[in-house]
Amino acid sequence: MLPYCSKNNFTANNLGEEKNIKKDNTESVTDHSYCKKSYVNNDRGLASFSDIAPKDESPTNFLNFHTHEELYQENNYEEKLLLPDIFKLTKLDEPNLDTTVNFSPYPYINKTTTSCTVKRLLIENEPLLSSPEPKRIYLKQSIDNEELCTAPSLNFTEQIIKTKKTMKDIEPSVQNLPISEQPSPPERPAPNVMKKKVSLRPYHRNNLYHTEPTISVYRDAIKKIGIDGTGLFKNRVLEEIYVTRSSNFIKSSVSLYTTYAKVRKYVLEKMFTCLNDITATSDVLIRPGMSISDLIFSCTSNNIFFEKLREKCREIVENIQATPDKSLSYLIQSYISFYHNDNLNSIYKKSKFFVKKDRLIIKLKELIINTISDLPDSIVHEIKKFNKVQIVQGLFLDMHGVFVSKSLIRDINLLFNSNKNKFVNGGSDDNLNLFNRLLGKIGNLVRSSCIFQDGVFLPNKHTVEKLSKYILSDIYGVSSKFHKKLKLSYKNISKPHQLINHAKLSTNYKKVLTDIYVKEELPSPKSYLTSKPRRTSSETIDIKIEKFGLKPYHRKNLRSTEFTLSIYEYAIKKIDIDSNESFKNSILEEIGPYIANKGFTKSYINLSPTYLNVRKYVLDMISPHINNIIYTSDVLITLGMSVSDMKHNCMSNNIFFEKLQENCKKVVKDVLMTPDDVFSNIIQSSVNFGSYGSLNIVSKKNKFCSKVKTLIMETLLNLPNNIIDEIKNFEKGEIIRGLFSETHGVFVSKSLIRNINYLFNFNKNKLPNNNKLPDYNFDDNLYLLNNLLTKLVYLVKKSLILSEGELLFPNATTAESLSRYLLADVYGISAKFHRKLKLSEKNILNPLTLNEDISLEIKLIKEKANDDYENIESKTIEKPTLIPSKNSRWNPSFITSLNIYELAISMINIDKGDFENSLTNKIKNIPSIKKCINEKVIVNIDISATYGHIKNYILDLFYPFLKKIKKETKVEEKLQPGMTLDKLEYAYISNEVFFTKLRKFCIKLIDSIKNCTDGSITDMVQCYINLETEVPQRIAIKRNRKVKFHEDVEKLLTINISAIPDTIVNAIKLLPPHKLVGEYLSHFHDMYVDNESLTKIKPIFDFTHEKIINDPMLSRLIDEISVDMIDKFDYGKNTNKIINSHTICEGLSACNYIRKIVRDEFTNIRNNIGNYIMVMYNNKIEIADEKTRCRILEKLESDLIVMSIKTYREICTKAYKSKIRTKHIPCDSII
């Protein structure tokens, strides 16, 4: 007889004989029987072990192995086994075990082999967390060191007996066959998973929302990870101690425990939310029969979890890199204790080293980044070292006397959130049916969840019912006396995953978008679990029609960037700027000597603020064009697409990228025509070099303007390719975020939102688009609203909705509810009117007509958008909407009287031409410069001062002229209702009277410059030239040398003066809105008001100011208040309290008396301001309505009161200071 052979050299004899089973069963003692096993140990002889086995179960159950997919194939009778838990090995090199086992169902096959040395250290038999009373211990066996089956059954034994009988007749013929031709044994059925009854404690209510259930095993692992495994940070600390203190310290005594603990805590805080979000969709797989080693394997092989964790770690590392170094200094301990050797006494003494944190902060930041980057691997490493207690505590929770999986608690909390509003009072007979329904849902979750008690089991029917009632009471506070009335029904209960999916939909997608993926199971142990095949990226997603649970209605702005920002604009926000580092290198060349003088390290230079500004500038420039292009070139999303297919369509949208390339070229031309100094605001004012410090480069900004301009143009020209490269690196969550938007609890495609905006733009003249529809006007527009609702339902039904990684069509109910929400979003319809909205019967009866109407409307709008795109003019940046910043107070000094032409000419950028090259060639003969050139030293000549002199010279010539012709050349355009900024701008640049006089004046200036014989022209050349060499040098330019530059300066002046008219036109086009309106409108709080109205108010403010100063009653109090301020100097700096403590008349305090004066005078303002006040809204001039007019007057009154009180306070303070000085005069005279 050839026995079954295991890898561990373990064999079983006479397993298939009924008499042995019967004999062992008759040897039961009370409720248990003793199963005696023996094996031969080469070193220790024969050893026996006795374990308690369940009554009425075969002692051979520990050999009831599950069928392996390769068992009995091609004469391979060897199967990888793990020794049962009762054989606990204490050494890695445990000696071989040699025992005979009869395992084969064929009695004619006998074989004995010797296995290799067992090399796996088992930990299954460490002390358990469960209660100490005796429990049933089931012998476990593992296959391929991955699977463990603890479900004892007689099925396999019965199969052996049955096989013996059926094979008896063919035994002789089979024995004569060669091994290779012998028939394969029949497949063994899988053993039933054992369900275990567990005794629960008497009921005591638990708090299911306690934080403990949310703490995953991975968080426990982070608490134990090693910090600074490479020792780089510690070595840096040791260097500091060595340099600062002495070399006699003991390195091993240096303790950085506090710093490491803070770093570990910092990492944990950063990852806490991420862990909870990831665990919600990537929890650890726990199956019945798993051993402790299998649980550890399941935790460490959770590939989905670790992939998401790595993605989160990368995001967190990017955020930390952008974090200022100083903000992390608190993580470094204040001092370090260590022992050093006293050379005199040879005694080790304890010392403290107070840390200079600025020297360690860079290494600390590297330590944090390395720790987070290596976090997934560190977690796996720590979990592998967990013992039984730690792994059980990480995966299970003691609840009512049994260890239930934490996944169950999370699912129950999710279920509770979806049903929390169903009851008002717990434990009522009126709610019995609803309680029983919820009990069934909870029971279904409990039934499919594993418990831990001397192993991993499924609870039996009795345990499921009792534990479910306990949990229901935990949620709703149902009294334990009410438990008998509750009945757990096993009929018509949804499958577990359907139940959870329903709960997720009912909670309205509270999880973040990145967690909305299809939940994939972990790789199951291959010996007794059938792995679920994973969908590859090329496989399509199943399409279903689904009903969704929508959130309670809350109005959304469908025109916000949340719904309109395309995936291409989202990609622009992430593109890499200055990838070839040409801009960075040019900056380093310019400020290189200053970096060397400061002792900074060039590699630490941080130009991210400038790159961020460039990215934002490019996005602002190109966004209007993308919005036009996307109308006709949207990303195609069709049925059956996977996320990877959507990603491919985004990158292969050739029509979009061709049009984008054309627009980028047009924008580059506009940027090229823009003066360089316009881009100075994009350049950061100081360059940071990490913890070493920063370098102020405000004075150097003019030199960098042309370089940042070049950088912008390069970015625009390469924009299509950069977008494609960025989308290629997008994760699933980013693709979904770019193509879908969450609204009212579901993820709808942004294409649907765009179509809705198209539809309501087409109907904007029928209803007040994007404004709140008054309740009283609802019934009058009901017919039109019902027609629009029907069109919306049609669009929604045709649009795909993303739900947990799947593309689904909404069913009729969801489509109608969502359409009502979207219609209410556009017109601000109150939720109480939603039920009145009904689908138009006309459109329902004629669906073909409805389809044609909607298609025609959207087609017309898209054609219009396409025409706009074809006819788009090559303009400079579209002027942004004028939105003034809020100002707390206003006074007449804020009234602007800008001369736009003076402002425009001040923005000129000197056209250098060949001046710099010519001047450089002429000064090469200066001995000191000639010496540098001969020594091949790189010399940068700074002549920015000369350009400054020339610009000031030009401005000094033109300012008097502009003031002289201001009245006769003033723009004839007056402020009128409906006037826009574009019209105002056009009036300035088309002022022919002004430009005719300007051109004549330019010709006169050029002639006078050519005829100039004095030294005024050569005096513009700077007296000193700075050479930016490794050792900065300064060379004096004497007057006789300046004469050589006369022609060059004259030519430079001629070029720039002749270009003044064009320069002014271009500058006006680039003026920000608040500057452009400065001649006619002034900033007033949160709006712009015409200067004419505000000028009428100015005399009232001046008169009130004088009245406060000269009022006799207020003047009489000044002396008293100033004395009081001296006596109550410690009373505080709040002079208002001191002033208010004095009354004037009728019980009025000083401040209230001032308010009374102002209100009396304010009637003059109401009378003088005029009937019309012009204001600007959305870049358009309008007449202020009555409400706006009243608001302006209220703010004026408030500002006048504040200004008057401030004036009186300043008078009192002045008197107080005068008395203080007078009080000290005698002391000074005595001295």
HELIX and SHEET records of a PDB file:
HELIX    1   1 GLU A   18  THR A   26  1                                   9    
HELIX    2   2 PRO A   59  LEU A   63  5                                   5    
HELIX    3   3 ASN A  155  MET A  167  1                                  13    
HELIX    4   4 GLU A  171  ASN A  176  1                                   6    
HELIX    5   5 ILE A  179  GLU A  181  5                                   3    
HELIX    6   6 GLU A  212  THR A  214  5                                   3    
HELIX    7   7 VAL A  217  ILE A  222  1                                   6    
HELIX    8   8 LEU A  232  THR A  244  1                                  13    
HELIX    9   9 LYS A  251  SER A  253  5                                   3    
HELIX   10  10 TYR A  257  THR A  281  1                                  25    
HELIX   11  11 ILE A  292  THR A  300  1                                   9    
HELIX   12  12 ASN A  303  GLN A  321  1                                  19    
HELIX   13  13 ASP A  325  LEU A  331  5                                   7    
HELIX   14  14 LYS A  357  SER A  373  1                                  17    
HELIX   15  15 LEU A  375  LYS A  384  1                                  10    
HELIX   16  16 LYS A  388  LEU A  395  1                                   8    
HELIX   17  17 LYS A  406  ASN A  419  1                                  14    
HELIX   18  18 ASP A  429  ASN A  431  5                                   3    
HELIX   19  19 LEU A  432  ARG A  447  1                                  16    
HELIX   20  20 LYS A  461  TYR A  476  1                                  16    
HELIX   21  21 SER A  480  LYS A  485  5                                   6    
HELIX   22  22 PRO A  496  SER A  506  1                                  11    
HELIX   23  23 LEU A  513  ASP A  515  5                                   3    
HELIX   24  24 THR A  561  THR A  564  1                                   4    
HELIX   25  25 ILE A  567  ILE A  572  1                                   6    
HELIX   26  26 SER A  582  LYS A  598  1                                  17    
HELIX   27  27 LYS A  602  TYR A  604  5                                   3    
HELIX   28  28 SER A  608  ILE A  630  1                                  23    
HELIX   29  29 VAL A  643  MET A  651  1                                   9    
HELIX   30  30 ASN A  654  MET A  673  1                                  20    
HELIX   31  31 ASP A  676  ILE A  682  5                                   7    
HELIX   32  32 GLY A  690  TYR A  692  5                                   3    
HELIX   33  33 VAL A  698  LYS A  700  5                                   3    
HELIX   34  34 LYS A  701  LEU A  717  1                                  17    
HELIX   35  35 LEU A  719  LYS A  728  1                                  10    
HELIX   36  36 LYS A  732  LEU A  739  1                                   8    
HELIX   37  37 LYS A  750  PHE A  762  1                                  13    
HELIX   38  38 ASP A  775  ASN A  777  5                                   3    
HELIX   39  39 ASP A  779  ASN A  781  5                                   3    
HELIX   40  40 LEU A  782  LYS A  798  1                                  17    
HELIX   41  41 ALA A  812  TYR A  827  1                                  16    
HELIX   42  42 ALA A  831  LYS A  836  5                                   6    
HELIX   43  43 GLU A  841  LEU A  845  1                                   5    
HELIX   44  44 PRO A  847  GLU A  870  1                                  24    
HELIX   45  45 PRO A  892  PHE A  894  5                                   3    
HELIX   46  46 ILE A  900  ILE A  905  1                                   6    
HELIX   47  47 PHE A  915  ILE A  923  1                                   9    
HELIX   48  48 PRO A  927  ASN A  934  1                                   8    
HELIX   49  49 SER A  944  LYS A  964  1                                  21    
HELIX   50  50 LEU A  981  ILE A  989  1                                   9    
HELIX   51  51 GLU A  992  LYS A 1010  1                                  19    
HELIX   52  52 THR A 1018  MET A 1020  5                                   3    
HELIX   53  53 ARG A 1039  LYS A 1042  1                                   4    
HELIX   54  54 VAL A 1043  PHE A 1045  5                                   3    
HELIX   55  55 HIS A 1046  SER A 1058  1                                  13    
HELIX   56  56 ILE A 1060  LYS A 1069  1                                  10    
HELIX   57  57 PRO A 1073  LEU A 1076  1                                   4    
HELIX   58  58 ASN A 1091  ASN A 1110  1                                  20    
HELIX   59  59 PRO A 1112  ASP A 1127  1                                  16    
HELIX   60  60 PHE A 1129  TYR A 1131  5                                   3    
HELIX   61  61 THR A 1135  ASN A 1140  1                                   6    
HELIX   62  62 ALA A 1150  ASN A 1168  1                                  19    
HELIX   63  63 GLU A 1186  LYS A 1223  1                                  38    
HELIX   64  64 ILE A 1225  ILE A 1230  1                                   6    
SHEET    1   A 2 CYS A   5  SER A   6  0                                        
SHEET    2   A 2 GLU A  78  GLU A  79  1                                        
SHEET    1   B 3 SER A  28  VAL A  29  0                                        
SHEET    2   B 3 HIS A  32  ASN A  41 -1                                        
SHEET    3   B 3 GLY A  45  PRO A  54 -1                                        
SHEET    1   C 3 SER A  28  VAL A  29  0                                        
SHEET    2   C 3 HIS A  32  ASN A  41 -1                                        
SHEET    3   C 3 LEU A  97  ASP A  98 -1                                        
SHEET    1   D 3 LEU A  81  LEU A  82  0                                        
SHEET    2   D 3 GLN A 141  ILE A 143 -1                                        
SHEET    3   D 3 GLU A 147  CYS A 149 -1                                        
SHEET    1   E 5 LYS A 195  LYS A 196  0                                        
SHEET    2   E 5 VAL A 456  PRO A 459  1                                        
SHEET    3   E 5 ILE A 451  PHE A 452 -1                                        
SHEET    4   E 5 VAL A 402  SER A 405 -1                                        
SHEET    5   E 5 PHE A 396  MET A 399 -1                                        
SHEET    1   F 2 TYR A 335  ASP A 342  0                                        
SHEET    2   F 2 ILE A 347  PHE A 354 -1                                        
SHEET    1   G 5 LYS A 544  GLU A 546  0                                        
SHEET    2   G 5 GLU A 806  PRO A 810  1                                        
SHEET    3   G 5 ILE A 801  SER A 803 -1                                        
SHEET    4   G 5 VAL A 746  SER A 749 -1                                        
SHEET    5   G 5 PHE A 740  THR A 743 -1                                        
SHEET    1   H 2 SER A 686  ASN A 688  0                                        
SHEET    2   H 2 SER A 694  ASN A 696 -1                                        
SHEET    1   I 3 ILE A 941  ASP A 942  0                                        
SHEET    2   I 3 TYR A1024  LEU A1027 -1                                        
SHEET    3   I 3 GLN A1033  ALA A1036 -1                                        
SHEET    1   J 4 LEU A1081  PHE A1084  0                                        
SHEET    2   J 4 MET A1087  ASP A1090 -1                                        
SHEET    3   J 4 MET A1174  TYR A1177 -1                                        
SHEET    4   J 4 LYS A1180  ILE A1183 -1                                        
END                                                                             
